[in-house]
Amino acid sequence: MIDINLLRQDPDFFKKTTRDKGFDELVVDNLLRVDKKRRELLSDIGSLRARKNKLTEKDRDEGKKIKLEIKNKELEFEGIDRQYKELMLKIPNPSAPDVKVGSPEENEVLRQVGKKPQFDFEVKDHLEIGELTDTIDIKRGAKVAQSGFYYLKGDGALLELALIRFAFDKLVKHGFLPVITPNVAKERNIVGCGFQARSEKERQIYHVEGEDLDLIATAEITLVGMHTDEVFEEKDLPKTYVGFSSCYRTEAGSYGKDVRGIMRVHEFRKIEMVVFCLPEESDKWHDKLLSIEEEIWKDLEIPYRVVKMATGDLGNAAARKYDIEAWIPSQNKYREVTSTSNTTDFQARRLNIKFRRKGSLEYVHTLNGTVLAFGRAMVALYENYQNEDGSVNIPSVLRPYFNKEKIDISSK
């Protein structure tokens, strides 16, 4: 949520930043109109109450008249206030000054790291490798659930568990507190983290019918929501968490239909970093989260590139966002495997998360970053470490957790 005082002072700035992100800038004018009416009604109600308080016993008729006026004004205010809150949620977080204005096609590649593997045989994709090793079972996932769900079996399951422990150990060394979060959250937390309202399809979140609960799409929601309506002491910041959860996304729309295998699915597990910090430290923490993500992919020895998102690809909450895209040999391209965003005070305003500094309350800044999304990590590992027969070598950094050097093909 943005600061309404800043919007009142410079509406043209917010129109531009809203337009730059691909949202409807007319919402700014609508908000200003409703905000003006809302303040007028608050003033009227306050004046009427002051008049009523000055009346004596002799002014009963006048008192009844004013009481009715107050009631009518309060009813009108309820409707206007509802509109005001709805419109406030539609103003996106302005992008940072260093972010390029442009469409997703204009995202900036900052650097490429690692050498792409060279194969002297025909490259297999991760699904074919998963079938040869009997570790990824798409068909039975669809039989038991539906398309977009899958089984990991045998060494596939053990590899994901090895990745989990590898990631947690690394983040603990960086000072993050490990958390296993709920897989559901109340609507306030979903919207508070900047996801669109439940009625809007593009939000890609499953709703639990009859409950004020949604299945989460990322542990960012449950980690940030953990401190809703709380006040930190300045000395206690930053707070750094690394959370593990299952994640659920409807993946509605045609863009998901052309992705084979487990790159884009309805359910997956993910480890997510979340930071609560002082406003002046959030850019430093953003660089830190990106460096941790890069450290992981360097350890795994997977070629990747770092991409800085243009305004049209930032979404609602992020002021700045970086993606890491890993090299996927079967597609001959880089594909997104992690992202990290600085959401400044946007989420904190929505969820009322503050800190106390010199006797005054201020909103914290929040940041998030993917450590590993395991479906996509498995895709990258299977394809970059494949052998001609379909077996998969294990990166040296994972061998202490996996206890083997290779996933062999199935003998069944």
C-alpha positions as CSV (number, residue, x, y, z in Angstrom):
1,M,0.0,0.0,0.0
2,I,1.3,3.5,-0.9
3,D,1.4,6.5,1.4
4,I,-1.7,8.5,0.6
5,N,0.0,11.8,1.7
6,L,2.7,11.3,-1.0
7,L,0.0,10.6,-3.6
8,R,-1.9,13.8,-2.6
9,Q,1.4,15.8,-3.0
10,D,2.4,14.4,-6.4
11,P,-0.4,12.5,-8.2
12,D,1.4,12.8,-11.5
13,F,4.3,10.8,-10.2
14,F,2.0,8.0,-9.1
15,K,0.1,8.1,-12.5
16,K,3.5,7.6,-14.3
17,T,4.7,4.8,-12.0
18,T,1.3,3.1,-12.2
19,R,1.4,3.4,-16.0
20,D,5.0,2.2,-16.2
21,K,4.1,-1.0,-14.4
22,G,1.2,-1.7,-16.8
23,F,-1.6,-0.8,-14.5
24,D,-4.5,1.6,-15.2
25,E,-3.4,5.1,-14.2
26,L,-7.0,6.3,-14.0
27,V,-7.2,4.6,-10.6
28,V,-5.1,7.5,-9.2
29,D,-7.7,10.1,-10.2
30,N,-10.5,7.9,-8.9
31,L,-8.7,7.5,-5.6
32,L,-8.1,11.3,-5.2
33,R,-11.8,12.0,-5.9
34,V,-12.9,9.4,-3.3
35,D,-10.2,10.5,-0.8
36,K,-11.4,14.1,-1.0
37,K,-15.0,13.1,-0.4
38,R,-13.9,10.8,2.5
39,R,-12.1,13.7,4.2
40,E,-15.0,16.0,3.7
41,L,-17.4,13.5,5.3
42,L,-15.0,13.0,8.3
43,S,-14.9,16.8,8.7
44,D,-18.7,17.1,8.5
45,I,-19.2,14.3,11.1
46,G,-16.6,15.9,13.4
47,S,-18.4,19.3,13.2
48,L,-21.8,17.8,13.8
49,R,-20.6,15.9,16.8
50,A,-19.0,19.1,18.2
51,R,-22.3,21.0,17.7
52,K,-24.2,18.2,19.4
53,N,-21.9,18.2,22.4
54,K,-22.5,21.9,23.0
55,L,-26.3,21.5,23.1
56,T,-28.2,21.7,26.5
57,E,-31.3,19.9,27.7
58,K,-33.4,22.7,26.2
59,D,-32.2,21.8,22.7
60,R,-33.6,18.3,22.5
61,D,-35.2,18.8,19.1
62,E,-32.1,20.2,17.7
63,G,-30.1,17.3,19.2
64,K,-32.4,14.7,17.5
65,K,-32.0,16.5,14.2
66,I,-28.2,16.5,14.5
67,K,-28.1,12.9,15.6
68,L,-30.0,11.9,12.4
69,E,-27.6,14.0,10.3
70,I,-24.7,12.2,11.9
71,K,-26.2,8.8,11.2
72,N,-26.8,9.6,7.6
73,K,-23.3,11.0,7.2
74,E,-21.8,7.9,8.8
75,L,-23.7,5.6,6.5
76,E,-22.4,7.7,3.5
77,F,-18.9,7.5,4.9
78,E,-19.0,3.7,5.2
79,G,-19.6,3.4,1.5
80,I,-17.0,6.0,0.6
81,D,-14.5,4.4,3.0
82,R,-15.0,1.0,1.4
83,Q,-14.3,2.5,-2.1
84,Y,-11.2,4.3,-0.7
85,K,-9.8,1.1,0.7
86,E,-10.4,-0.9,-2.5
87,L,-8.8,1.8,-4.6
88,M,-5.8,2.1,-2.3
89,L,-5.1,-1.6,-2.9
90,K,-5.0,-1.0,-6.7
91,I,-2.1,1.5,-6.6
92,P,1.1,-0.5,-7.2
93,N,4.3,0.1,-5.4
94,P,6.4,2.6,-7.5
95,S,9.5,1.2,-9.1
96,A,12.9,2.2,-7.8
97,P,14.7,5.1,-9.6
98,D,17.3,2.7,-11.1
99,V,14.7,0.4,-12.7
100,K,14.4,0.6,-16.5
101,V,11.0,1.7,-17.8
102,G,9.8,-0.8,-20.3
103,S,8.0,-4.0,-21.1
104,P,9.1,-7.5,-20.0
105,E,10.9,-7.9,-23.3
106,E,13.2,-5.1,-22.2
107,N,14.5,-6.8,-19.0
108,E,18.2,-6.2,-18.6
109,V,20.7,-9.1,-18.6
110,L,23.3,-8.1,-16.0
111,R,25.7,-11.0,-16.3
112,Q,26.1,-14.6,-17.4
113,V,28.0,-17.0,-15.1
114,G,29.3,-20.5,-15.7
115,K,30.1,-22.6,-18.8
116,K,27.3,-24.3,-20.7
117,P,27.8,-28.1,-20.8
118,Q,28.7,-29.6,-24.1
119,F,27.3,-33.0,-24.9
120,D,28.5,-35.5,-27.6
121,F,25.1,-37.2,-27.6
122,E,21.5,-36.1,-28.2
123,V,20.3,-34.2,-25.2
124,K,17.3,-35.6,-23.3
125,D,14.9,-33.4,-21.4
126,H,14.2,-33.8,-17.7
127,L,11.0,-35.7,-18.2
128,E,12.6,-38.4,-20.4
129,I,15.4,-38.6,-17.8
130,G,12.9,-38.9,-15.0
131,E,11.2,-41.8,-16.8
132,L,14.4,-43.6,-17.6
133,T,15.5,-43.3,-13.9
134,D,11.9,-43.9,-12.7
135,T,12.2,-40.9,-10.4
136,I,9.5,-38.5,-11.9
137,D,6.0,-39.9,-12.5
138,I,3.8,-37.4,-14.4
139,K,1.2,-40.0,-15.5
140,R,0.3,-41.3,-12.0
141,G,0.3,-37.7,-10.7
142,A,-2.4,-36.9,-13.2
143,K,-4.3,-40.1,-12.4
144,V,-4.4,-39.4,-8.7
145,A,-4.8,-35.6,-8.8
146,Q,-4.8,-34.0,-12.3
147,S,-2.5,-32.7,-14.9
148,G,0.1,-30.5,-13.2
149,F,0.8,-32.7,-10.3
150,Y,3.5,-35.4,-10.1
151,Y,5.3,-37.9,-8.0
152,L,9.0,-37.9,-7.1
153,K,10.2,-41.4,-6.4
154,G,13.3,-43.2,-5.2
155,D,16.4,-41.1,-5.8
156,G,14.3,-38.3,-7.1
157,A,12.7,-37.9,-3.7
158,L,16.1,-38.3,-2.0
159,L,17.6,-35.6,-4.3
160,E,15.0,-33.1,-3.3
161,L,15.5,-33.9,0.4
162,A,19.3,-33.4,-0.2
163,L,18.6,-30.0,-1.8
164,I,16.4,-29.0,1.2
165,R,19.1,-29.8,3.7
166,F,21.9,-28.2,1.6
167,A,19.8,-25.0,1.3
168,F,18.9,-24.8,4.9
169,D,22.5,-25.3,6.1
170,K,23.7,-22.6,3.8
171,L,21.1,-20.1,5.0
172,V,21.6,-20.9,8.6
173,K,25.3,-20.0,8.1
174,H,24.2,-16.7,6.7
175,G,22.2,-16.0,9.9
176,F,18.7,-16.8,8.8
177,L,16.2,-18.5,11.1
178,P,14.7,-21.7,9.6
179,V,10.9,-21.9,9.6
180,I,8.5,-24.5,8.3
181,T,5.3,-22.5,7.6
182,P,1.6,-23.2,7.1
183,N,0.6,-23.9,3.5
184,V,-2.6,-21.8,3.9
185,A,-3.1,-18.1,4.8
186,K,-6.0,-15.7,5.4
187,E,-7.1,-13.4,2.6
188,R,-5.7,-10.4,4.5
189,N,-2.2,-11.9,4.2
190,I,-2.6,-12.7,0.6
191,V,-3.7,-9.2,-0.3
192,G,-1.3,-7.7,2.2
193,C,1.7,-9.2,0.3
194,G,0.5,-7.6,-2.9
195,F,-1.3,-10.4,-4.6
196,Q,-4.5,-9.3,-6.4
197,A,-8.0,-9.7,-4.9
198,R,-9.5,-13.2,-4.9
199,S,-11.9,-12.3,-7.8
200,E,-9.1,-11.5,-10.2
201,K,-8.1,-14.6,-12.2
202,E,-4.5,-13.6,-12.7
203,R,-3.7,-14.0,-9.1
204,Q,-3.2,-17.8,-9.7
205,I,-4.1,-18.8,-6.2
206,Y,-6.4,-21.7,-5.0
207,H,-9.2,-20.7,-2.6
208,V,-10.5,-23.0,0.2
209,E,-14.2,-22.9,-0.3
210,G,-16.2,-21.9,2.7
211,E,-13.1,-20.6,4.6
212,D,-11.2,-17.4,4.8
213,L,-8.2,-19.4,3.6
214,D,-6.1,-19.6,0.4
215,L,-3.4,-22.1,-0.5
216,I,-0.2,-20.1,-0.6
217,A,1.8,-19.6,-3.8
218,T,5.0,-18.9,-1.8
219,A,6.2,-18.9,1.8
220,E,6.7,-15.1,1.4
221,I,3.0,-14.8,2.3
222,T,3.2,-16.8,5.6
223,L,6.6,-15.4,6.6
224,V,5.7,-11.7,6.1
225,G,2.2,-12.3,7.6
226,M,3.8,-13.8,10.7
227,H,4.5,-10.3,12.0
228,T,1.2,-8.7,11.0
229,D,0.1,-5.9,13.4
230,E,3.4,-6.1,15.3
231,V,6.0,-3.5,16.3
232,F,9.7,-4.2,16.3
233,E,12.3,-2.4,18.4
234,E,14.9,-0.8,16.2
235,K,17.7,-2.8,17.9
236,D,15.9,-6.1,16.9
237,L,16.1,-5.4,13.2
238,P,16.9,-7.0,10.8
239,K,14.8,-10.1,11.1
240,T,15.9,-12.8,8.6
241,Y,13.9,-15.9,8.0
242,V,14.3,-18.9,5.6
243,G,11.0,-20.8,5.2
244,F,10.0,-24.1,3.7
245,S,6.5,-24.7,2.3
246,S,4.5,-26.4,-0.3
247,C,3.3,-23.9,-3.0
248,Y,0.1,-24.0,-5.1
249,R,-0.6,-22.2,-8.3
250,T,-3.5,-22.6,-10.7
251,E,-1.4,-21.7,-13.7
252,A,-4.5,-20.6,-15.5
253,G,-4.1,-19.3,-19.0
254,S,-2.4,-20.5,-22.2
255,Y,1.1,-19.5,-21.2
256,G,1.4,-22.7,-19.1
257,K,0.2,-25.2,-21.7
258,D,3.4,-25.4,-23.8
259,V,5.7,-26.3,-20.9
260,R,6.5,-30.0,-20.8
261,G,7.3,-31.8,-17.5
262,I,7.6,-30.2,-14.1
263,M,8.8,-26.7,-15.0
264,R,5.3,-25.2,-14.5
265,V,3.0,-27.2,-12.2
266,H,0.2,-26.8,-9.7
267,E,2.1,-28.0,-6.6
268,F,5.8,-27.8,-5.7
269,R,8.0,-27.2,-2.7
270,K,10.1,-24.1,-2.2
271,I,12.5,-22.5,0.2
272,E,12.1,-18.7,0.5
273,M,14.0,-15.9,2.3
274,V,12.2,-13.0,3.9
275,V,13.9,-10.0,5.6
276,F,12.4,-7.3,7.8
277,C,14.8,-4.3,8.0
278,L,15.3,-0.6,8.5
279,P,14.2,1.4,5.4
280,E,17.8,2.7,4.8
281,E,19.1,-0.8,4.7
282,S,16.7,-2.5,2.2
283,D,18.8,-1.9,-0.9
284,K,21.9,-3.4,0.8
285,W,19.7,-6.4,1.8
286,H,18.5,-6.8,-1.7
287,D,22.0,-7.1,-3.0
288,K,22.7,-9.6,-0.2
289,L,19.7,-11.9,-1.1
290,L,20.8,-11.9,-4.8
291,S,24.4,-12.8,-3.7
292,I,23.0,-15.8,-1.7
293,E,21.0,-17.0,-4.7
294,E,24.0,-16.7,-6.9
295,E,26.2,-18.5,-4.4
296,I,23.8,-21.5,-4.5
297,W,23.8,-21.8,-8.2
298,K,27.6,-21.4,-8.3
299,D,27.9,-24.2,-5.7
300,L,25.6,-26.4,-7.8
301,E,27.8,-25.5,-10.9
302,I,24.8,-24.7,-13.0
303,P,25.3,-22.0,-15.7
304,Y,23.0,-19.1,-15.1
305,R,22.4,-15.4,-15.8
306,V,21.1,-12.5,-13.7
307,V,18.3,-10.5,-15.1
308,K,17.0,-7.1,-13.8
309,M,13.3,-6.7,-14.4
310,A,12.0,-3.7,-16.3
311,T,8.9,-1.9,-14.8
312,G,6.5,-3.9,-16.9
313,D,7.6,-7.1,-15.3
314,L,7.8,-6.0,-11.6
315,G,4.2,-6.8,-10.6
316,N,2.3,-5.1,-7.9
317,A,4.5,-5.1,-4.8
318,A,8.2,-5.0,-6.0
319,A,10.1,-1.8,-6.3
320,R,13.0,-3.7,-7.8
321,K,13.4,-7.3,-8.8
322,Y,16.2,-9.6,-10.0
323,D,15.7,-13.1,-11.5
324,I,18.2,-15.8,-11.9
325,E,17.7,-17.9,-15.0
326,A,19.4,-21.3,-15.2
327,W,20.6,-22.9,-18.4
328,I,18.2,-25.6,-19.6
329,P,20.0,-27.7,-22.3
330,S,16.9,-29.3,-23.9
331,Q,15.3,-25.9,-24.5
332,N,18.6,-24.3,-25.5
333,K,17.7,-21.3,-23.3
334,Y,17.8,-19.8,-19.8
335,R,14.7,-20.2,-17.7
336,E,13.8,-18.5,-14.4
337,V,14.6,-20.5,-11.3
338,T,14.7,-17.8,-8.6
339,S,13.7,-14.2,-8.0
340,T,14.4,-11.6,-5.3
341,S,12.4,-8.4,-4.7
342,N,12.6,-5.3,-2.6
343,T,9.0,-4.4,-1.7
344,T,10.1,-1.4,0.5
345,D,7.3,-0.5,2.9
346,F,4.5,-1.6,0.6
347,Q,3.6,-4.9,2.4
348,A,4.3,-3.4,5.8
349,R,1.7,-0.7,5.3
350,R,-0.9,-3.2,4.2
351,L,-0.1,-5.5,7.1
352,N,0.6,-2.8,9.7
353,I,4.2,-3.9,10.5
354,K,6.2,-1.2,12.2
355,F,9.3,-0.5,14.2
356,R,10.0,2.0,17.0
357,R,12.8,4.5,16.5
358,K,13.5,7.3,19.0
359,G,9.9,7.1,20.3
360,S,8.3,7.2,16.9
361,L,6.7,4.4,14.8
362,E,7.8,3.8,11.2
363,Y,7.0,1.1,8.7
364,V,9.7,-1.6,8.2
365,H,10.9,-2.6,4.7
366,T,10.4,-6.2,3.6
367,L,12.3,-8.2,1.0
368,N,11.9,-11.7,-0.3
369,G,14.0,-14.1,-2.4
370,T,13.7,-17.7,-3.6
371,V,16.4,-20.0,-2.3
372,L,15.3,-23.0,-4.4
373,A,12.1,-23.9,-6.1
374,F,12.6,-27.6,-6.2
375,G,10.8,-28.6,-9.4
376,R,12.8,-26.1,-11.4
377,A,16.0,-27.0,-9.5
378,M,15.5,-30.6,-10.4
379,V,15.0,-29.7,-14.1
380,A,18.2,-27.8,-14.2
381,L,20.2,-30.6,-12.3
382,Y,18.8,-33.5,-14.4
383,E,19.5,-31.7,-17.7
384,N,22.9,-30.2,-17.0
385,Y,24.3,-33.3,-15.3
386,Q,22.8,-36.0,-17.6
387,N,24.8,-38.8,-19.1
388,E,24.1,-40.5,-22.5
389,D,22.2,-43.4,-21.0
390,G,19.9,-41.1,-19.0
391,S,21.6,-41.4,-15.7
392,V,22.4,-38.2,-13.7
393,N,25.6,-37.2,-12.0
394,I,25.2,-35.5,-8.6
395,P,27.0,-32.2,-8.0
396,S,29.9,-32.5,-5.6
397,V,28.3,-30.1,-3.1
398,L,25.2,-32.4,-2.8
399,R,27.0,-35.7,-2.4
400,P,27.4,-35.4,1.4
401,Y,23.6,-35.1,1.6
402,F,22.7,-37.6,-1.1
403,N,25.4,-40.2,-0.3
404,K,25.8,-41.3,-3.9
405,E,27.6,-39.9,-6.9
406,K,24.9,-40.7,-9.5
407,I,21.2,-41.5,-10.1
408,D,21.2,-44.6,-12.3
409,I,18.7,-45.6,-14.9
410,S,15.9,-47.9,-13.7
411,S,16.3,-51.7,-14.2
412,K,12.6,-52.4,-14.1
